[in-house]
Amino acid sequence: PEFILLGLSYNHNIQILCFIFFLFCYIAILVGNLLILISIRCSALFHQPMYYFLSHLSSMDIRYTSCVTPKLIGDLLLGRKAISYGNCMLQIFSLHFLGMIEIFILTVMAFDRCVAICKPLHYMIIMNKTTCNLLVLAAWAGRAVHSFSQFSMIIRLPFCGPNKIDHYYCDIFPFLKVACTDTYITGILVVANSGRVALVTFVLLFGSYVIILFTLRNHSAEGKCKALSTCGSHITVVDKIFALFYTIIAPMFNPLICTLRNTEMKKAMRKVWCEKIFSEEKHH
């Protein structure tokens, strides 16, 4: 079957404004995150755990928002909002899979800051390359389990009548509404599965920062500020995950926040890009 996405608005003028806005957002996401990726990969920062995870976060931002935004921009431009059953299922799976990896990497980054502040002398021993790779691998494996469990609950649903999805992309709950069967139990299981993941993630994030604050209680004011400054950008990104347009707006601001609030990141970007510009001028 083929589905019709009702989108954001039927008003032509609003659609034009949305097209311009989301096109700008998508370009900003690509440019900002690619800038961070290249700057980290081309500098010594890539060998530091925090920036290693940050490069993965930027990569997930690009992939995650690319599941929705290009299709949304095309629909706003062409006025055709149809999507095949196969592409709709692929979009649902990809959003859950990549979105969960992004959340897990944010959790790993909180653990990294916890180790850096609570065990500074053992930090590089604990957060060695093997540990970092295993944590990223665990993010992929854990979120694959979550995504496949969600996907398995909707893949067998029958569709025989209504084909209009009241959303601008394929999401589970609008998708359940057009199924030709009672989806009440399926909806509860989806919420329970997502709720369990959200609860575990929240406990880990909250626990990490409670331990950090407890560790800093006897530090000097300068020491507290220095330690917490490394956590500032991470906390801000976590807060933004719950923003309304999390599929588009949050990934756009991730590179901006992670860059402007981090001195080492700004130095690395200046070094990488200034050297490239200088070498090109010297070559010419």
N, C-alpha and C positions, 0 to 999 in steps of 0.2 A: 504493500500500500504506500501511498504518498500522503504526506501531511502538509498542512498549511500553517505557517507560523503567523499569528496575528500581529506580532511586532509591537512597537511602542506607541504608534499613533496612525490613524487613517488620514490625518491632515497632511496635505502635500507640503505645505510650508514648514511644518514641524519636522517632517521627514528630511527635508533639505538641511535644516539646521542640525538635526541629529547626525546626518551624513558627514557634515563638515566637522562637527565636534568629535565624533568617534574616529574619523580619519586622522585628525590631529592627535588624538590620544594614542592611537595605534602606532603612528610614526614616532611619537615621543617614547613609547614603550620600547620599540625596536632600537632606536638610537641610544637611549639611556642605558638599557641593559647590555647592548653590544659594546658600548663604551666601557662599562665596568668589566665585562668579560675579557676584552682585549687588554685592558690596563692591568688586570690581575695576572692573566696568563703570560704577559710579556714583562713581568717584574718579579722580584724575589718574594712578593707578598703571597704568591700562589702556594709557597711551601709553608705558610703559616695557617694553622687550622681554621681560624675565623674567616680568612679570606678565601680559603679553599671551599668552605661551606657557602660563602657569599657568592662565589662564582656559580655554584650549583643552583642557588636561589635565583640568580639572574637568568640562568638557562631555563629553569622551570617557568619563570614569569613569561618569557617569550613563547614557550610552547603552550602554556596554559591559556593565555589570552588569544593565541592563534587558533584555538579550537572554536572560538565564537566570533571574534571581531571581524575577520575578513568576510565571513558569510553575512554578518549583520550589515556591514558597509555595502556589500553587493546588493543585498535585498533593498536597502534604502535607496540605492542609486537606480536599480532596474525596476523596482516595484513588484518583482516576483518573489514570493516568500515561501515557495514550496521546498520541501526537503524529503528525500526518499527515506523509507523505513531503515535501510542499511546505514545511511549517513546519520540518521537521527540516533540510532543505537550507538554508533561509533562516537558521536559527540557526547552522549551521556557517559559512556565508559571513560573517554579521554579526560573529561572534566573532573570526574571523581578520582581517577588515577593520578593525574598531574596535580590536582588541587590538594590531595592528601599528602603527596610527596612534599609539596611546598610547605604545608603545615608541619610535617615531621621534621623537615630541615630547620625550620624556625625553632622547633623544640630542641634539636641537636645543638643549634647555636646557643640556646640558653644554657644547656649542659656545659658547652665549651667555656662560656663566660664564668660559670660556676666553678669549674676546675681551675681556670686562670686566676680567679680571685681567692679561692679558698686554699688551693695548693700550688702557689706560684713557683716554688722550687722544683716541684715534680711535674709541672705542666707539660713540658715537651716529652717527658717519659710516658705520661698517661695518654696524651693526645698525639701519639706518633702517627706516622703515615698509615700504618696498618689499621689502627683504631679508627682513623678518619674514613678510610675506605670501607671498613666494616659497617660504620654508622650509616654511610650513604647507601650501601647495599641493603642494610636493614630497612631503610626508608622505602626503597623500591619494593622489596619483598613484602613488607607489612602492608603497604598501600595496594599492592597487587591483590593480596588476600581480601582486603576490604572491598576493592572495586569489583572483583569477580563475584563476591558474595552479593553485592547490590545488583550487579548485572544479571546474575542467575535468577533473581526474583522477578525480573521484568521481561526477560528474553522469551518466555513461554506464554505471555499474555496474548489473547486473541484480539484482533482489530477488524471490525466488520461494518462499522457505521460512521459515526462522527470522526472527522479527520482534521479538525481545527484545534491547534494547540495555542492556548492563551499565554504566549510568552514570545520573547525574541530569539530564543534558542531552545533546544530540546533539553528539558530538565525532568527529573523523575516524576514529581508530583503533577505538573500539568500533563505529562505523558500518561499517567495512570488514569486521568479523568476521561480519556478518549477510548479506553479499553472496553471491550464488550463483555465484561464480567465484573463481579464484585471484587474490588481491590482494597477493601477495608483492612483485611489481615495483612496483605502485602504492604500497605502504607504503614501499618504499625511496625512491621519487621524492618522496613527501611529506616524509620525514625529511630528504632531501638539500636540498629547497627551503627547509624551515624552518631547517635547520642553517646554510645559506648566509646567510640573513637574520640569524640569531642571531650568527654569527661576525662579519659586517660591523658589526653594532650594537655588539658587545663591543669590537671593535678601535677603533671611533670613540669609545666611552665611555672606555675605558682610555687611549687616546691623549690625549684631552682632559685627563684628570686628571694624566697624566704631564707634559704640557706646563705645566699649572698649578703643579704641585709644583716643577718645574725653574725656572720663572719666580720662584717665591717663595723660592728658596734663599738669596738675599742680602738679603731683606727683614727688617725688625725683627720681634721676636716679636709685637708689637701688630699690625703690618701683616699678618703671617701669619694671626693669629686672625681679624682683620676680614675678610680675603679668603676664608678657608676657611669662615667662618660662613655666607656666602651659598651655599656648596655643600652644607652639611650636610643640609638638607631634601631636596635633589635626590638625594644618595647614598642616603639612607634609603629614599626611594620606589623607586629602582632595585633595591635589595636586596629589597624586598617583592614585586616583580613575580614572583619565583620562589617565593613562598610557596605552601603547599598549596592554599588556597582563593582562588587569585588572581582568580577571577571575582567574588568577593563580599567577602572580608575586606580585600584590598589597597585597593580603591577606597574602603572605609569609612574607612581610616586616612590616605589621601592628604590630605584637607582639614585634618585634625587636625595632621599633621606639618608641612605647608606653612605653616600658620598659627602654631602655637606656636613654631616655630623662626625666625620672620621678624618683626622689629620693625616694619618698614614696613607689612607686611600687617596686623598687629594694630592699628596706628594708624589705617590706612584703614578697617578694619571698625568701630572705635569711632567714628570721625568720621561715617561713613555712617549707621550705625544709631542713634547718639545724636541726630544731627540729625533723623532721621525721627521718632523718639519725641518729641523736643522740639517739632517742628512740629505733630505730631498733638495734643499736649497744649495747645499755644497755640491751635490751631484750635477745640478744644472749650471 
